Amino acid sequence: MFFLTVVSTAFFLARILERHGYRKRDIKRIDEILEEHWNEPWDSGYLKHDVQYCIAYHLVFWGFLSVALLKFQNISLVIMAFVGLIFLLVMVYPVASTMIVWILALPFYFLGDDRAEDAFEFIGKTSLALTIAIPPIWVVSLYPATQNYPEEILGIFTAVVVNAEKFLILSVLNTLFGFLGLYLSRRVRGRILTIVLLSLAVAMLIIVQSIVWT
C-alpha cells in the first residue's frame, strides 16, 4: 500500500510540474523547484499550492483505503464503504449549502453587496445538480441498506436512506433560494423578496434541525 501511495503521488506530482511548464522527469528535483516558488501565494493555480493539495489528497485517500482494508480485510467491502461515504457526502451537501445561505448569501443581500449575486448563483446551480442527483442515490442505497454487510457499512447506507427525503426537500429549498435571489433581486425590491428569502432560509434551518435530531 505504501508503494502504491508513493507511485500514485509521484505520477500526479509529475503531471502538476508539466502543467506549470516543467518536464515530468523534473520530479527528481521537486525540492529545488519548490524552493524557487516558495514566495508565491498559497492560492489555487500556484505550484506550491497544487503540490500541497496533491500530497494531502493522496494521504487522505490512501490512508482511508489502508484503514478500511485493515478493518474489513475484503476489497469488495472496502469499495462498498467508499461508495457509501461518497453517497453520504453528496447527500449532506444541502446542509453545507444552508450554511452558505446564512453566512454569505443573506449578509451580502442585506448589505447590498454585489457578491450576493455570485452567492445566489452558486447556491442555485449546485443545489439544482444535487436535487437531480439525490433521487438515484436514494434508490441505489436502498439495496445495500438491506443486505448482510458489516454494521459500519450498513450504518452509512441506512443514514442515506433514512434522511434522503429531508435532504431532497432541503436541496429543493436551496435551489429555490438561489434562483429566486439571482433572478428576482434585480426585479423585485423591498419586503416581498426579503420575506420570501428569509422564509426559505428559516425553513432550511428547521429541516437541518430535524436531520440532526433523527
N, C-alpha and C positions, 0 to 999 in steps of 0.2 A: 504493500500500500504506500509505503514511503517512496519507493522507486516511482510509482505511478504519479504521486504528487509532484515529485521533482521534475519528471519528464513533462507533465502537463503544464506546470508553471513555466518551465523554460520555453516550451513551444509558444505559449501566448505572450510571454515577455518578448520573444524574438519578433513576433508579429507587431507588437507595440513599437519596438525600435524601428521596424521597417516603416511603420506609419509616420514616424517622426523623422524620416529621412536617413536612417541608418540602414546597414545591412543586417540580415538575420544572424550572421556569424559574429557580429559585434556583441552578442550576448556574453561572450567570454570576458569582455571588459566593461560590463554594465556598471560596475562600481565607479570606474573612471567617468563614464558618461553621466551618471547621476551626480557626480561631483561638479561637472560642468554646468548642470542645470539646477544646482541646489538653491540658487537665489530666486528661482521662478516662484510665482504664487502657487499655493496649494489648491488650485482650481481645476475643474474638468477641462481637458484639452491640452494640459501641460504634461510633459513627460513624467515628472516625478509623481504627480497625482495619479496618472494612469498606471504606473508601475505599482504604486502603493495599493491601489484598489484591486489590481490583478492578483497580487500576492494575498491580500486579505480574503478575497472571494475564494481562492483556491484552498486556503487554510480552513475556511468555514465549510466549504463543500466536502473536501476530503476528510476533514475532521468528523463531520456528521456521518459520512459513509463508514468511516472506521469504527466509530462508536456503535452505529447501527449493526454492523457486521458482528461486533463482539457481543452485542445484546441478543440478536436473533439467530446468528450463525446460519443464515439462509439468505441467499441473494434475492430470491423472489419476495421474501418478507421485507427485505430492505427496500426493494423497489416499491412495494405497496405502501410502506411507511413514508417514503419520499413523495409519492403521488398524493397521499393523504395530506401531508403537510403543505404541498403546493395548493391543493384544493382549499384547505383551511385558510391559507394566507390570502388567496383570491377572495374567498367569501368574507373575510374580515375587513377587506379594503374599505367598504362603505363606512365603517367606524372611523377609519383614518380620514376619510373624506369629510365626515361630520366635524372632526376636529379642525380641518382646514376651513370649513364654513365659519366656525366660531372664532378661530384665532386670526384668520386672514380676511376672508371674503366680507363678512359683516363689518369689521372695523374699517376696512378700506371703503366700503359702501357708505357708511355713516360719515366718514371724513371727506367724502367726495374725491378720493384718490383715484387716479386713472388706472392704478394697478388692480382695482376691483374688477374691471372688465376681464383682465387676464385670469384672475382667480375664478370668476364665474365660468369662463370658457373651459378652463382646466377641469373644474369640478363637473361641468355638464358633460364634456366629451368622455372623460374617464369613467364616470358613473354610467353613462349610456352603454359603454363597452361592457362594464361589469353586469349591468342589467340583462344584457344579451347572454353573457357567459354563465350566470348563476343557474338558470334552469337546467342546462345539460349537466353541469357539475352535480347538481342536486340529484338528478336521475341516475347518473353513473355511480354516485356514492351509496345509493340505496342497496345495491348488491353486496359490496364488501361489508357494509354495516350489519348484514345478517349472516355472515359467514363465520367459520370457526377459526378466526385469526387470534393472535395474542391480544391480551386486554389493551395494551398500549395502542395497537393499530385500530382495534375496534373503537376505542375512545375517540380517536381522531375523526373517523368517518361518521360515528354517531353524532359528534358535535356538529359536523357539517349538515347532516340530515335534520337534526332537531331544530337547528336555528336557521335553516335555509329560507323559510318563508319570511322571517323577520329581516334577514339580510337582503332579500329581494325587495321588500317594501322600503327598507332604508335606502337601497340603491335607487329606486324609483323616485323617492323624495329628493335625493341628492341631484338626480338628473333634472327634475323639475326646477329645483332651486337654481342650478347652474344656468339653464337655458332661459328661464324667466328673468333672472338677473341680467343675463347677457343681452337679450333682445328687447326687454321692456324698460331697462334702466334709462335708455335714451329717449323712450317714447312716453313713458308714464312716470311722472314725478309726484312726490308728495306721499300722503299717508297710505294710499291704497297699496302700492307696491311694497312699501315698508312693512305693512301689516301682513301681506302675503308671505314675504320672505321670512319675517320673524316667526310666523305661524309654522312654516315648513321647518325652520331650524329648531323650534321647540319640539315639534313632532319627532324630529330625528333624535333629540335627546331622550325623549320618552321611550322610543324603541331601543336605543342603546342601553338604557337602564334595564329594560325588560330582558335584553340579551344577557347582560351581566348577572342578573338575578336568576337566570334559568339554571 
